[in-house]
Amino acid sequence: MGHVQEVFRSVFEDETLTLSRETRFKDIERWDWFLHVNLFTELESRFRMEFSLSEMAYLESVGELADLIDSERWNRRLKGIVGAE
């Protein structure tokens, strides 16, 4: 989750921002839709993945976000393994 926190700190320009899996987006000071879009744009770039509009709209916590990133990264690994056979 450290890489996710790095992206949050960069987008929110706050090096002291500390996140946990339970941190809800609405509880982060300065959270608004502009920063929401910027955050997901940065996450897509950092993790080389794309979020659907529904994922961006319905994810509510850092834990849900981290789980989604992990599952996407796992799926890409599996596709690479299956595709190599």
Buried (B, 14 or more C-beta within 10 A) or exposed (E): BEEBBBBBBBBBEEEEBEBEEEBEBEEBEEBEEEBBEBBBBBBEEBBEBEBEEEBBEEBEBBBBBBEBBEEBEEEEEEEEEEEEE
